[in-house]
Amino acid sequence: MDKYDFEDDDEVNFRDIQKNLKTYSQKELRVLANVLIDAYHGIINEKYMLAADLEQSEEVRSVLAGEITKLKEELSESSEEKLTLNDKLNKCMASHGGCAASKSTGQEPNTLLGFSKKEHQ
């Protein structure tokens, strides 16, 4: 085996190649050129794949940001509806001394809807 065989598993770095460049045969230089060209093409292909992944990720992020905004709006609307229903329920209880549903079940009216007085305050 030749001293500068690029086919073996020995790690070769650019400093070693630069130091020994004048000692390489034409065949070794061709092999080196092919290795470098392949490495360059591999890096370029990886760059394009990463750019495509980044673009896709940015699109997904944009869609998710829109969904988060919608969910926040829905949560706000639900919270407002909850307060309105609690207010109506409390007014009903105050004006009638309690609702029929609470008398039949023995539960507090607010707990029938899943709300507690503490949540409302």
C-alpha positions in Angstrom: 0.0 0.0 0.0 1.2 3.5 -0.8 2.0 5.9 1.9 -0.7 8.4 0.8 -3.5 6.0 -0.1 -6.9 7.8 0.4 -8.9 4.6 0.4 -7.8 3.4 3.9 -9.4 4.3 7.2 -6.7 6.6 8.4 -7.9 10.1 9.2 -6.4 12.7 6.9 -6.8 16.4 7.6 -6.2 19.3 5.3 -2.9 20.3 7.0 -1.4 16.8 6.2 -2.6 17.1 2.6 -1.1 20.6 2.3 2.3 19.5 3.8 2.5 16.5 1.4 0.9 17.9 -1.7 4.1 18.1 -3.7 4.8 14.4 -3.1 1.5 13.1 -4.5 1.4 11.3 -7.8 -1.1 12.4 -10.5 -3.4 9.5 -9.6 -3.4 10.5 -5.9 -4.1 14.1 -6.9 -7.1 13.0 -9.1 -8.4 10.9 -6.2 -8.0 13.8 -3.9 -9.8 16.1 -6.4 -12.7 13.7 -6.7 -13.0 13.4 -2.9 -13.0 17.2 -2.5 -15.6 17.6 -5.3 -17.8 14.9 -3.8 -17.5 16.6 -0.4 -18.4 20.0 -1.9 -21.5 18.6 -3.6 -22.5 16.9 -0.4 -22.2 20.1 1.5 -24.2 22.0 -1.2 -27.0 19.4 -1.2 -27.1 19.5 2.6 -27.4 23.3 2.4 -30.4 23.1 0.0 -32.1 20.4 2.2 -31.6 22.6 5.3 -32.9 25.6 3.5 -36.0 23.7 2.5 -36.5 22.4 6.0 -36.1 25.9 7.4 -38.7 27.2 4.9 -41.1 24.5 5.8 -40.6 25.0 9.5 -41.3 28.8 9.1 -44.5 28.0 7.3 -45.6 25.6 10.1 -44.6 28.2 12.8 -46.8 30.8 11.0 -49.8 28.4 10.9 -49.3 27.5 14.5 -49.1 31.1 15.5 -52.4 31.7 13.8 -53.9 28.8 15.6 -52.6 30.0 19.0 -54.2 33.4 18.3 -57.6 31.7 17.5 -57.4 29.6 20.6 -56.6 32.6 22.8 -59.6 34.4 21.3 -61.8 31.4 21.9 -60.6 31.1 25.5 -61.3 34.8 26.1 -64.8 34.4 24.7 -65.4 31.3 26.8 -64.3 33.1 29.9 -66.6 36.0 29.2 -69.5 33.5 28.6 -68.7 31.8 31.9 -68.9 35.1 33.8 -72.1 36.0 32.1 -73.7 32.7 33.0 -72.5 32.9 36.5 -73.9 36.4 36.8 -77.3 35.2 35.5 -77.3 32.2 37.8 -76.5 34.4 40.8 -79.2 36.8 39.9 -81.7 33.9 39.5 -80.7 32.6 42.9 -80.9 36.0 44.5 -84.3 36.8 43.1 -85.9 33.3 43.6 -84.1 32.0 46.6 -82.4 29.3 44.6 -83.2 27.3 41.5 -85.4 24.2 41.2 -82.4 22.1 40.0 -80.4 22.9 43.1 -83.4 22.0 45.3 -83.9 18.6 43.6 -80.3 17.6 43.7 -79.2 19.2 46.9 -76.2 20.8 45.2 -75.3 24.4 45.0 -76.5 25.9 41.7 -73.1 27.0 40.6 -71.7 23.6 41.1 -74.3 22.1 38.8 -72.6 24.0 35.9 -69.2 23.2 37.1 -68.5 26.6 38.6 -67.8 27.5 42.1 -68.4 30.8 43.8 -64.6 31.2 44.4 -64.0 31.0 40.6 -66.4 33.8 40.0 -65.0 36.1 42.6 
